[in-house]
Amino acid sequence: MRIIFDATFGEGWVEALRSFFQIHKEPRPLFLHIYHMFDRNVKDNEWIPKVVGQDCLIITADTGRMAPRLPLLCKQYKKTYILISPTMHNKCNQFQKARAIIVLWPEIVNTMEHPRGSCFQIQPIPIDGVYERFRLVKKQIKKGKETKPVP
């Protein structure tokens, strides 16, 4: 399984996850940063079509405020992706985000069983103002934006 992190994540962060998952049983996931695959100035509407035939999952914190919108591109090209929620992106440090990927790993693997183009979101669960727990929820996209979680 290939996991592609977009430009909203640092390359060092992705390398740390890659190193950690070397202890995972075979087949090991392959963590890639888009800068490992494409030029640094690549736009979402350029690289997403190029990974269409690949068995991969995209992880992003890009909520799609600027065109072209990454969530809509993923839906258009039927690429399953996971959004890091805005709260998580802004209030959690890199260690917490990496820990969320590790803790939610079995659920992340299961996202590939859903129809291609599905959207999920990693959300922090605040306990006494601290974000130490996380959940992965399936989202729907309607009229160009994400809506409430799917039950």
N, C-alpha and C positions, 0 to 999 in steps of 0.2 A: 504494500500500500504506500503510495506516494502522498505526502502532505506538503502542499505548497503554501508558504507564508508570503503575504504580499509586503509591499514597502512600508506598511504601518508598523512592522516589526523590525528590530535590528538584526543584522546578520549574526552577531555574536550570540544573541538570545537563541536563535535557531540552531546554531552550532552546539550550544549547551544542551538543548533537547536531543539533538542527534547523538551526542556523546552519551547521554544518559540512556537512551534507548538501545545502545549497543549491547546492553545486558538483557534485552528482550529476547524471548525465544524466537526461533526462525518460524516463519519469515518475518524479519525485522522491518518495521516501517522505515521509510526513507524520508527524512525531513529535508526540505529544500527551501531556500529563499529565492524569490524571483530573480534576485541579482546573481544567483548561481546559474540561472538559465538565460537571462536576457540582459540587455544594456540597462544602465541605471535610469535612463530617461524614458524607458518604455511606458506606454500608456496602457491602462486596463483594456481598452478596446483593441489593442494590438496583441497582447500576450494571451488573453483568455481564449480567443479563437485558436491559437496555436497549441493549446493543451486539450482541445476537444476530444481527440481520440485516445487520450491517455487515461488510465485508471488512477485518478488522483482526486484529492479533496483539497479545497482551498480554504485557508483560514485567514481572516481579515478583521481589522477593526474599522474598516472603511464603511461608513453608513451610507455613502453615496450622495453626498451633498452637492458634489460637482459632477457635471456631465463629462464623460459618460459614466453613468452610475454603475459601480461594480455589482451591486445586487441584481440590477436588471440585466446586465450582461451575462451573469451566471445563469439567470433564469432563461434568457434567450438561447444561450449555448448549452443548456442543460448540464451545467456543472454544479454539483452539490457543494455547498459551502457552509462554513460556520463563521458567524459574526461574534466578535468579542463585544459585549454590550458597552454602550457609552459609559455607564457607571463603572464597569470593570476596567475599561481602558483608562479612565481618568482617575480612579480612586485606588486602584490596585497597582502595586509595584511589579517589576518584571518577574521577581521570584514567585509572587502569588499567581501571576498569569501562567507561568511555566508549571507551577504546582497544579493549577486547574486542568491543564492538558493531561498531566500524569494521572490525577485522581479520576478524571472523566474518561480516560482512555478506552475502557470497554464500551462506553456509550458512543464515543467518537467513532470507533470501528463499526458500530451498528448503523451509523448514519448512511453507510454505503449500501445498506439493504433497502433504503427508501428510494422512491423514484428519482431518477437523475434530475438535477436542478432544484432539489429540495434545499430549504434554508433552515439552519439551526442557529441558536444563540447561546453562548456561554454567559451566564449571569452569576454575579456574586450574591450570596445570601448573607446579609449583615446580621451579626449577632453582637449586641452591645456596641455597635458602631465599628466592629472589626469584620473584615472580609476574609474569613478563613474557610468558608464552605462555598460550594459552587453547584450549579445545576446546568444541564443542557436541555433546552426546550426547542421543540420544532416550531417554526414560524411559517406563516403564509405571507405571500407577497400579493397585494392587490393594488391595482392602479399606480404602480411605481413605488410603493413603499411597504415596509413591513407592517404587519398588524399583530394582533394579540396572539399568544401561544395557541397551538392546536392541542385540544384535549387528548 
